[in-house]
Amino acid sequence: MERRLHTRHRARTTVYITTPGGKRKLCRAVNLSATGVFIETTNLGLRKGQHVELAFAINLGAVTKLHRRTAVVAHVSRGGTGLMMQAYSAAARASAGSSLG
């Protein structure tokens, strides 16, 4: 049984990730929710619990929203990296949820 708080949505967006030490990498998001994202990665040297910075765009049709979030590495696998985005305001969370649906 999954323990997710928010529904995941298939993603077709590029995520810019800045790792500890300032290394920047362009990755593809596989799925996205209001509080997390799974990105395809090669070996970035990330470990569970590390903090990273994310920047990604969500296309809403006539408008594209740019999101910047701090995230924590939740898990690393051969296929990619699961990231849990840090909490932000309820208004922003509601907006992110509606822009993902």
N, CA, C and O atoms as a Tinker XYZ file with bonds, in Angstrom:
   404  protein
     1  N      0.840000   -1.176000    0.000000    73     2
     2  CA     0.000000    0.000000    0.000000    64     1     3
     3  C      0.888000    1.243000    0.000000    63     2     4     5
     4  O      1.811000    1.359000    0.806000    81     3
     5  N      0.599000    2.165000   -0.908000    73     3     6
     6  CA     1.377000    3.398000   -0.978000    64     5     7
     7  C      0.935000    4.341000    0.128000    63     6     8     9
     8  O     -0.222000    4.332000    0.548000    81     7
     9  N      1.885000    5.164000    0.596000    73     7    10
    10  CA     1.610000    6.110000    1.678000    64     9    11
    11  C      1.623000    7.545000    1.168000    63    10    12    13
    12  O      2.014000    8.446000    1.910000    81    11
    13  N      1.218000    7.781000   -0.043000    73    11    14
    14  CA     1.284000    9.117000   -0.633000    64    13    15
    15  C      0.142000    9.993000   -0.129000    63    14    16    17
    16  O     -0.992000    9.538000    0.023000    81    15
    17  N      0.465000   11.261000    0.126000    73    15    18
    18  CA    -0.549000   12.224000    0.543000    64    17    19
    19  C     -1.236000   12.870000   -0.651000    63    18    20    21
    20  O     -2.385000   13.304000   -0.556000    81    19
    21  N     -0.522000   12.934000   -1.782000    73    19    22
    22  CA    -1.047000   13.610000   -2.962000    64    21    23
    23  C     -0.904000   12.708000   -4.180000    63    22    24    25
    24  O      0.046000   11.931000   -4.281000    81    23
    25  N     -1.844000   12.814000   -5.092000    73    23    26
    26  CA    -1.846000   12.026000   -6.309000    64    25    27
    27  C     -0.669000   12.396000   -7.201000    63    26    28    29
    28  O     -0.357000   13.571000   -7.390000    81    27
    29  N     -0.025000   11.369000   -7.744000    73    27    30
    30  CA     1.051000   11.606000   -8.712000    64    29    31
    31  C      0.439000   11.775000  -10.092000    63    30    32    33
    32  O     -0.577000   11.163000  -10.422000    81    31
    33  N      1.076000   12.614000  -10.884000    73    31    34
    34  CA     0.651000   12.842000  -12.254000    64    33    35
    35  C      1.840000   12.596000  -13.163000    63    34    36    37
    36  O      2.962000   12.991000  -12.849000    81    35
    37  N      1.590000   11.938000  -14.301000    73    35    38
    38  CA     2.659000   11.776000  -15.277000    64    37    39
    39  C      3.153000   13.152000  -15.682000    63    38    40    41
    40  O      2.355000   14.067000  -15.881000    81    39
    41  N      4.445000   13.302000  -15.803000    73    39    42
    42  CA     5.012000   14.618000  -16.095000    64    41    43
    43  C      5.766000   14.596000  -17.408000    63    42    44    45
    44  O      6.378000   13.594000  -17.778000    81    43
    45  N      5.712000   15.701000  -18.093000    73    43    46
    46  CA     6.493000   15.898000  -19.312000    64    45    47
    47  C      7.203000   17.225000  -19.193000    63    46    48    49
    48  O      7.077000   18.092000  -20.058000    81    47
    49  N      7.939000   17.377000  -18.131000    73    47    50
    50  CA     8.632000   18.637000  -17.914000    64    49    51
    51  C     10.090000   18.383000  -17.586000    63    50    52    53
    52  O     10.466000   17.311000  -17.113000    81    51
    53  N     10.881000   19.375000  -17.845000    73    51    54
    54  CA    12.301000   19.328000  -17.531000    64    53    55
    55  C     12.505000   19.956000  -16.164000    63    54    56    57
    56  O     11.897000   20.979000  -15.849000    81    55
    57  N     13.353000   19.352000  -15.361000    73    55    58
    58  CA    13.658000   19.866000  -14.029000    64    57    59
    59  C     15.140000   20.216000  -13.972000    63    58    60    61
    60  O     16.001000   19.397000  -14.293000    81    59
    61  N     15.414000   21.434000  -13.563000    73    59    62
    62  CA    16.794000   21.838000  -13.308000    64    61    63
    63  C     17.054000   21.571000  -11.836000    63    62    64    65
    64  O     16.346000   22.097000  -10.977000    81    63
    65  N     18.050000   20.770000  -11.538000    73    63    66
    66  CA    18.373000   20.434000  -10.159000    64    65    67
    67  C     19.753000   20.981000   -9.824000    63    66    68    69
    68  O     20.706000   20.804000  -10.583000    81    67
    69  N     19.846000   21.649000   -8.676000    73    67    70
    70  CA    21.128000   22.137000   -8.180000    64    69    71
    71  C     21.456000   21.320000   -6.941000    63    70    72    73
    72  O     20.725000   21.346000   -5.951000    81    71
    73  N     22.564000   20.597000   -7.011000    73    71    74
    74  CA    22.958000   19.691000   -5.932000    64    73    75
    75  C     23.838000   20.423000   -4.920000    63    74    76    77
    76  O     24.325000   21.519000   -5.197000    81    75
    77  N     24.042000   19.817000   -3.743000    73    75    78
    78  CA    24.970000   20.420000   -2.786000    64    77    79
    79  C     26.331000   20.613000   -3.461000    63    78    80    81
    80  O     26.822000   19.716000   -4.146000    81    79
    81  N     26.925000   21.763000   -3.267000    73    79    82
    82  CA    28.182000   22.065000   -3.932000    64    81    83
    83  C     27.976000   22.877000   -5.195000    63    82    84    85
    84  O     28.948000   23.298000   -5.823000    81    83
    85  N     26.704000   23.111000   -5.588000    73    83    86
    86  CA    26.400000   23.983000   -6.707000    64    85    87
    87  C     26.373000   23.349000   -8.077000    63    86    88    89
    88  O     26.201000   24.058000   -9.068000    81    87
    89  N     26.538000   22.029000   -8.176000    73    87    90
    90  CA    26.479000   21.356000   -9.479000    64    89    91
    91  C     25.051000   21.416000  -10.008000    63    90    92    93
    92  O     24.107000   21.095000   -9.287000    81    91
    93  N     24.888000   21.829000  -11.274000    73    91    94
    94  CA    23.559000   21.927000  -11.886000    64    93    95
    95  C     23.407000   20.858000  -12.954000    63    94    96    97
    96  O     24.341000   20.550000  -13.695000    81    95
    97  N     22.199000   20.301000  -13.011000    73    95    98
    98  CA    21.938000   19.218000  -13.956000    64    97    99
    99  C     20.520000   19.370000  -14.494000    63    98   100   101
   100  O     19.605000   19.746000  -13.762000    81    99
   101  N     20.351000   19.077000  -15.765000    73    99   102
   102  CA    19.054000   19.091000  -16.415000    64   101   103
   103  C     18.523000   17.659000  -16.423000    63   102   104   105
   104  O     19.199000   16.753000  -16.910000    81   103
   105  N     17.311000   17.446000  -15.885000    73   103   106
   106  CA    16.730000   16.104000  -15.784000    64   105   107
   107  C     15.295000   16.130000  -16.296000    63   106   108   109
   108  O     14.699000   17.194000  -16.461000    81   107
   109  N     14.750000   14.941000  -16.545000    73   107   110
   110  CA    13.362000   14.821000  -16.981000    64   109   111
   111  C     12.516000   14.280000  -15.837000    63   110   112   113
   112  O     12.864000   13.275000  -15.218000    81   111
   113  N     11.405000   14.952000  -15.563000    73   111   114
   114  CA    10.473000   14.480000  -14.541000    64   113   115
   115  C      9.649000   13.329000  -15.105000    63   114   116   117
   116  O      9.145000   13.407000  -16.225000    81   115
   117  N      9.516000   12.266000  -14.327000    73   115   118
   118  CA     8.702000   11.119000  -14.714000    64   117   119
   119  C      7.293000   11.289000  -14.172000    63   118   120   121
   120  O      6.314000   11.080000  -14.889000    81   119
   121  N      7.192000   11.670000  -12.899000    73   119   122
   122  CA     5.893000   11.969000  -12.314000    64   121   123
   123  C      6.056000   13.071000  -11.281000    63   122   124   125
   124  O      7.154000   13.336000  -10.791000    81   123
   125  N      4.936000   13.705000  -10.964000    73   123   126
   126  CA     4.951000   14.913000  -10.150000    64   125   127
   127  C      3.682000   14.957000   -9.316000    63   126   128   129
   128  O      2.611000   14.580000   -9.795000    81   127
   129  N      3.790000   15.411000   -8.078000    73   127   130
   130  CA     2.617000   15.653000   -7.243000    64   129   131
   131  C      2.805000   17.015000   -6.595000    63   130   132   133
   132  O      3.795000   17.697000   -6.860000    81   131
   133  N      1.871000   17.416000   -5.755000    73   131   134
   134  CA     1.971000   18.708000   -5.089000    64   133   135
   135  C      3.170000   18.768000   -4.142000    63   134   136   137
   136  O      3.656000   19.855000   -3.829000    81   135
   137  N      3.651000   17.608000   -3.685000    73   135   138
   138  CA     4.750000   17.619000   -2.712000    64   137   139
   139  C      5.966000   16.802000   -3.118000    63   138   140   141
   140  O      6.927000   16.717000   -2.353000    81   139
   141  N      5.951000   16.197000   -4.304000    73   139   142
   142  CA     7.096000   15.380000   -4.679000    64   141   143
   143  C      7.258000   15.239000   -6.174000    63   142   144   145
   144  O      6.344000   15.525000   -6.948000    81   143
   145  N      8.443000   14.789000   -6.570000    73   143   146
   146  CA     8.738000   14.575000   -7.981000    64   145   147
   147  C      9.730000   13.427000   -8.091000    63   146   148   149
   148  O     10.626000   13.286000   -7.259000    81   147
   149  N      9.563000   12.602000   -9.134000    73   147   150
   150  CA    10.541000   11.563000   -9.437000    64   149   151
   151  C     11.187000   11.956000  -10.745000    63   150   152   153
   152  O     10.501000   12.149000  -11.749000    81   151
   153  N     12.514000   12.076000  -10.741000    73   151   154
   154  CA    13.238000   12.493000  -11.937000    64   153   155
   155  C     14.193000   11.409000  -12.395000    63   154   156   157
   156  O     14.785000   10.695000  -11.585000    81   155
   157  N     14.333000   11.298000  -13.713000    73   155   158
   158  CA    15.320000   10.387000  -14.276000    64   157   159
   159  C     16.690000   11.024000  -14.066000    63   158   160   161
   160  O     16.919000   12.173000  -14.444000    81   159
   161  N     17.584000   10.272000  -13.464000    73   159   162
   162  CA    18.925000   10.790000  -13.219000    64   161   163
   163  C     19.948000    9.712000  -13.518000    63   162   164   165
   164  O     19.676000    8.514000  -13.432000    81   163
   165  N     21.119000   10.174000  -13.868000    73   163   166
   166  CA    22.264000    9.290000  -13.873000    64   165   167
   167  C     22.912000    9.504000  -12.515000    63   166   168   169
   168  O     22.336000   10.191000  -11.672000    81   167
   169  N     24.044000    8.963000  -12.284000    73   167   170
   170  CA    24.669000    9.066000  -10.968000    64   169   171
   171  C     25.058000   10.507000  -10.648000    63   170   172   173
   172  O     26.086000   11.002000  -11.110000    81   171
   173  N     24.218000   11.173000   -9.849000    73   171   174
   174  CA    24.522000   12.530000   -9.405000    64   173   175
   175  C     25.256000   12.522000   -8.064000    63   174   176   177
   176  O     25.666000   13.571000   -7.569000    81   175
   177  N     25.418000   11.341000   -7.485000    73   175   178
   178  CA    26.072000   11.247000   -6.183000    64   177   179
   179  C     25.182000   11.697000   -5.042000    63   178   180   181
   180  O     25.678000   12.040000   -3.969000    81   179
   181  N     23.873000   11.702000   -5.258000    73   179   182
   182  CA    22.946000   12.129000   -4.205000    64   181   183
   183  C     22.686000   10.995000   -3.226000    63   182   184   185
   184  O     22.704000    9.818000   -3.587000    81   183
   185  N     22.444000   11.379000   -1.976000    73   183   186
   186  CA    22.116000   10.416000   -0.932000    64   185   187
   187  C     20.824000   10.842000   -0.240000    63   186   188   189
   188  O     20.499000   12.027000   -0.176000    81   187
   189  N     20.103000    9.863000    0.272000    73   187   190
   190  CA    18.857000   10.123000    0.994000    64   189   191
   191  C     19.107000   11.171000    2.084000    63   190   192   193
   192  O     20.071000   11.084000    2.844000    81   191
   193  N     18.216000   12.157000    2.138000    73   191   194
   194  CA    18.307000   13.194000    3.163000    64   193   195
   195  C     19.000000   14.469000    2.696000    63   194   196   197
   196  O     18.905000   15.493000    3.372000    81   195
   197  N     19.694000   14.437000    1.559000    73   195   198
   198  CA    20.364000   15.638000    1.068000    64   197   199
   199  C     19.343000   16.637000    0.540000    63   198   200   201
   200  O     18.286000   16.255000    0.038000    81   199
   201  N     19.670000   17.914000    0.659000    73   199   202
   202  CA    18.817000   18.989000    0.159000    64   201   203
   203  C     19.307000   19.428000   -1.210000    63   202   204   205
   204  O     20.510000   19.540000   -1.443000    81   203
   205  N     18.360000   19.678000   -2.119000    73   203   206
   206  CA    18.664000   20.158000   -3.459000    64   205   207
   207  C     17.698000   21.288000   -3.792000    63   206   208   209
   208  O     16.675000   21.456000   -3.128000    81   207
   209  N     18.023000   22.050000   -4.807000    73   207   210
   210  CA    17.145000   23.109000   -5.303000    64   209   211
   211  C     16.598000   22.673000   -6.652000    63   210   212   213
   212  O     17.332000   22.137000   -7.483000    81   211
   213  N     15.301000   22.905000   -6.871000    73   211   214
   214  CA    14.647000   22.520000   -8.118000    64   213   215
   215  C     14.048000   23.745000   -8.799000    63   214   216   217
   216  O     13.607000   24.682000   -8.135000    81   215
   217  N     14.036000   23.728000  -10.119000    73   215   218
   218  CA    13.319000   24.731000  -10.912000    64   217   219
   219  C     12.677000   23.985000  -12.075000    63   218   220   221
   220  O     13.351000   23.243000  -12.789000    81   219
   221  N     11.367000   24.183000  -12.264000    73   219   222
   222  CA    10.660000   23.516000  -13.345000    64   221   223
   223  C      9.437000   24.330000  -13.735000    63   222   224   225
   224  O      8.920000   25.118000  -12.942000    81   223
   225  N      8.984000   24.131000  -14.960000    73   223   226
   226  CA     7.820000   24.852000  -15.477000    64   225   227
   227  C      6.651000   23.895000  -15.626000    63   226   228   229
   228  O      6.822000   22.734000  -15.999000    81   227
   229  N      5.463000   24.398000  -15.329000    73   227   230
   230  CA     4.223000   23.650000  -15.518000    64   229   231
   231  C      3.385000   24.426000  -16.532000    63   230   232   233
   232  O      3.035000   25.583000  -16.301000    81   231
   233  N      3.067000   23.789000  -17.647000    73   231   234
   234  CA     2.288000   24.423000  -18.696000    64   233   235
   235  C      0.800000   24.292000  -18.372000    63   234   236   237
   236  O      0.286000   23.183000  -18.229000    81   235
   237  N      0.121000   25.416000  -18.259000    73   235   238
   238  CA    -1.307000   25.429000  -17.940000    64   237   239
   239  C     -2.150000   25.816000  -19.154000    63   238   240   241
   240  O     -3.281000   26.281000  -19.014000    81   239
   241  N     -1.601000   25.622000  -20.319000    73   239   242
   242  CA    -2.311000   26.010000  -21.541000    64   241   243
   243  C     -1.840000   27.372000  -21.998000    63   242   244   245
   244  O     -0.799000   27.491000  -22.645000    81   243
   245  N     -2.611000   28.410000  -21.662000    73   243   246
   246  CA    -2.255000   29.771000  -22.070000    64   245   247
   247  C     -1.150000   30.360000  -21.191000    63   246   248   249
   248  O     -0.512000   31.346000  -21.561000    81   247
   249  N     -0.931000   29.749000  -20.025000    73   247   250
   250  CA     0.049000   30.268000  -19.064000    64   249   251
   251  C      1.009000   29.151000  -18.671000    63   250   252   253
   252  O      0.605000   27.999000  -18.512000    81   251
   253  N      2.263000   29.497000  -18.519000    73   251   254
   254  CA     3.252000   28.557000  -17.995000    64   253   255
   255  C      3.770000   29.105000  -16.679000    63   254   256   257
   256  O      4.232000   30.244000  -16.615000    81   255
   257  N      3.695000   28.293000  -15.619000    73   255   258
   258  CA     4.163000   28.719000  -14.297000    64   257   259
   259  C      5.530000   28.135000  -14.017000    63   258   260   261
   260  O      5.762000   26.944000  -14.227000    81   259
   261  N      6.429000   28.970000  -13.545000    73   259   262
   262  CA     7.759000   28.539000  -13.144000    64   261   263
   263  C      7.744000   28.296000  -11.643000    63   262   264   265
   264  O      7.348000   29.173000  -10.875000    81   263
   265  N      8.174000   27.113000  -11.223000    73   263   266
   266  CA     8.213000   26.756000   -9.803000    64   265   267
   267  C      9.658000   26.574000   -9.371000    63   266   268   269
   268  O     10.454000   25.953000  -10.076000    81   267
   269  N      9.987000   27.112000   -8.224000    73   267   270
   270  CA    11.295000   26.905000   -7.601000    64   269   271
   271  C     11.034000   26.341000   -6.210000    63   270   272   273
   272  O     10.287000   26.922000   -5.422000    81   271
   273  N     11.654000   25.210000   -5.919000    73   271   274
   274  CA    11.427000   24.551000   -4.631000    64   273   275
   275  C     12.727000   23.993000   -4.085000    63   274   276   277
   276  O     13.629000   23.626000   -4.838000    81   275
   277  N     12.808000   23.937000   -2.773000    73   275   278
   278  CA    13.851000   23.187000   -2.100000    64   277   279
   279  C     13.262000   21.805000   -1.871000    63   278   280   281
   280  O     12.092000   21.677000   -1.511000    81   279
   281  N     14.069000   20.767000   -2.078000    73   279   282
   282  CA    13.578000   19.403000   -1.915000    64   281   283
   283  C     14.604000   18.568000   -1.169000    63   282   284   285
   284  O     15.786000   18.909000   -1.114000    81   283
   285  N     14.131000   17.471000   -0.598000    73   283   286
   286  CA    14.978000   16.513000    0.111000    64   285   287
   287  C     14.951000   15.209000   -0.669000    63   286   288   289
   288  O     13.889000   14.768000   -1.108000    81   287
   289  N     16.104000   14.594000   -0.843000    73   287   290
   290  CA    16.182000   13.316000   -1.531000    64   289   291
   291  C     15.487000   12.267000   -0.665000    63   290   292   293
   292  O     15.913000   11.998000    0.458000    81   291
   293  N     14.403000   11.671000   -1.201000    73   291   294
   294  CA    13.660000   10.639000   -0.474000    64   293   295
   295  C     14.228000    9.255000   -0.763000    63   294   296   297
   296  O     14.304000    8.413000    0.132000    81   295
   297  N     14.629000    9.019000   -2.018000    73   295   298
   298  CA    15.248000    7.736000   -2.374000    64   297   299
   299  C     15.989000    7.886000   -3.697000    63   298   300   301
   300  O     15.673000    8.752000   -4.512000    81   299
   301  N     16.974000    7.028000   -3.887000    73   299   302
   302  CA    17.737000    6.974000   -5.128000    64   301   303
   303  C     17.683000    5.534000   -5.629000    63   302   304   305
   304  O     17.942000    4.596000   -4.875000    81   303
   305  N     17.344000    5.366000   -6.911000    73   303   306
   306  CA    17.304000    4.031000   -7.498000    64   305   307
   307  C     18.034000    4.073000   -8.828000    63   306   308   309
   308  O     18.513000    5.125000   -9.251000    81   307
   309  N     18.117000    2.922000   -9.486000    73   307   310
   310  CA    18.788000    2.895000  -10.793000    64   309   311
   311  C     18.062000    3.754000  -11.817000    63   310   312   313
   312  O     18.684000    4.315000  -12.719000    81   311
   313  N     16.742000    3.857000  -11.675000    73   311   314
   314  CA    15.958000    4.616000  -12.648000    64   313   315
   315  C     15.927000    6.113000  -12.417000    63   314   316   317
   316  O     15.620000    6.879000  -13.330000    81   315
   317  N     16.243000    6.535000  -11.202000    73   315   318
   318  CA    16.187000    7.963000  -10.928000    64   317   319
   319  C     16.183000    8.282000   -9.451000    63   318   320   321
   320  O     16.611000    7.486000   -8.616000    81   319
   321  N     15.686000    9.469000   -9.154000    73   319   322
   322  CA    15.709000    9.994000   -7.790000    64   321   323
   323  C     14.339000   10.523000   -7.410000    63   322   324   325
   324  O     13.738000   11.297000   -8.157000    81   323
   325  N     13.845000   10.112000   -6.257000    73   323   326
   326  CA    12.592000   10.616000   -5.713000    64   325   327
   327  C     12.887000   11.766000   -4.774000    63   326   328   329
   328  O     13.720000   11.641000   -3.876000    81   327
   329  N     12.208000   12.888000   -4.977000    73   327   330
   330  CA    12.449000   14.085000   -4.184000    64   329   331
   331  C     11.169000   14.548000   -3.516000    63   330   332   333
   332  O     10.113000   14.596000   -4.147000    81   331
   333  N     11.263000   14.890000   -2.242000    73   331   334
   334  CA    10.127000   15.427000   -1.510000    64   333   335
   335  C     10.339000   16.927000   -1.369000    63   334   336   337
   336  O     11.307000   17.378000   -0.756000    81   335
   337  N      9.421000   17.688000   -1.946000    73   335   338
   338  CA     9.549000   19.136000   -1.900000    64   337   339
   339  C      9.185000   19.661000   -0.527000    63   338   340   341
   340  O      8.267000   19.160000    0.123000    81   339
   341  N      9.913000   20.671000   -0.096000    73   339   342
   342  CA     9.690000   21.268000    1.214000    64   341   343
   343  C      8.322000   21.926000    1.265000    63   342   344   345
   344  O      7.797000   22.379000    0.248000    81   343
   345  N      7.757000   21.972000    2.457000    73   343   346
   346  CA     6.433000   22.562000    2.656000    64   345   347
   347  C      6.442000   24.025000    2.247000    63   346   348   349
   348  O      7.432000   24.735000    2.423000    81   347
   349  N      5.315000   24.456000    1.699000    73   347   350
   350  CA     5.131000   25.857000    1.378000    64   349   351
   351  C      3.697000   26.219000    1.696000    63   350   352   353
   352  O      2.937000   25.360000    2.143000    81   351
   353  N      3.314000   27.428000    1.486000    73   351   354
   354  CA     2.016000   27.907000    1.946000    64   353   355
   355  C      0.859000   27.100000    1.374000    63   354   356   357
   356  O      0.973000   26.497000    0.307000    81   355
   357  N     -0.257000   27.096000    2.099000    73   355   358
   358  CA    -1.448000   26.361000    1.659000    64   357   359
   359  C     -1.947000   26.901000    0.324000    63   358   360   361
   360  O     -2.411000   26.128000   -0.515000    81   359
   361  N     -1.862000   28.209000    0.112000    73   359   362
   362  CA    -2.311000   28.804000   -1.149000    64   361   363
   363  C     -1.453000   28.304000   -2.305000    63   362   364   365
   364  O     -1.975000   27.978000   -3.371000    81   363
   365  N     -0.152000   28.241000   -2.101000    73   363   366
   366  CA     0.747000   27.761000   -3.157000    64   365   367
   367  C      0.500000   26.278000   -3.413000    63   366   368   369
   368  O      0.532000   25.837000   -4.562000    81   367
   369  N      0.253000   25.501000   -2.354000    73   367   370
   370  CA    -0.009000   24.068000   -2.501000    64   369   371
   371  C     -1.291000   23.853000   -3.305000    63   370   372   373
   372  O     -1.340000   22.984000   -4.176000    81   371
   373  N     -2.326000   24.641000   -3.017000    73   371   374
   374  CA    -3.588000   24.525000   -3.746000    64   373   375
   375  C     -3.376000   24.879000   -5.213000    63   374   376   377
   376  O     -3.920000   24.221000   -6.099000    81   375
   377  N     -2.597000   25.905000   -5.465000    73   375   378
   378  CA    -2.307000   26.318000   -6.841000    64   377   379
   379  C     -1.529000   25.229000   -7.562000    63   378   380   381
   380  O     -1.824000   24.925000   -8.717000    81   379
   381  N     -0.540000   24.636000   -6.901000    73   379   382
   382  CA     0.262000   23.583000   -7.523000    64   381   383
   383  C     -0.608000   22.371000   -7.817000    63   382   384   385
   384  O     -0.475000   21.756000   -8.875000    81   383
   385  N     -1.493000   22.023000   -6.896000    73   383   386
   386  CA    -2.377000   20.876000   -7.106000    64   385   387
   387  C     -3.290000   21.099000   -8.286000    63   386   388   389
   388  O     -3.523000   20.178000   -9.069000    81   387
   389  N     -3.817000   22.319000   -8.432000    73   387   390
   390  CA    -4.709000   22.577000   -9.557000    64   389   391
   391  C     -3.943000   22.658000  -10.854000    63   390   392   393
   392  O     -4.491000   22.334000  -11.908000    81   391
   393  N     -2.684000   23.081000  -10.813000    73   391   394
   394  CA    -1.914000   23.179000  -12.050000    64   393   395
   395  C     -1.380000   21.814000  -12.475000    63   394   396   397
   396  O     -0.903000   21.658000  -13.599000    81   395
   397  N     -1.455000   20.829000  -11.587000    73   395   398
   398  CA    -1.005000   19.490000  -11.936000    64   397   399
   399  C     -2.150000   18.631000  -12.464000    63   398   400   401
   400  O     -1.910000   17.620000  -13.124000    81   399
   401  N     -3.392000   19.024000  -12.182000    73   399   402
   402  CA    -4.547000   18.206000  -12.541000    64   401   403
   403  C     -4.972000   18.403000  -13.900000    63   402   404
   404  O     -5.937000   17.779000  -14.342000    81   403
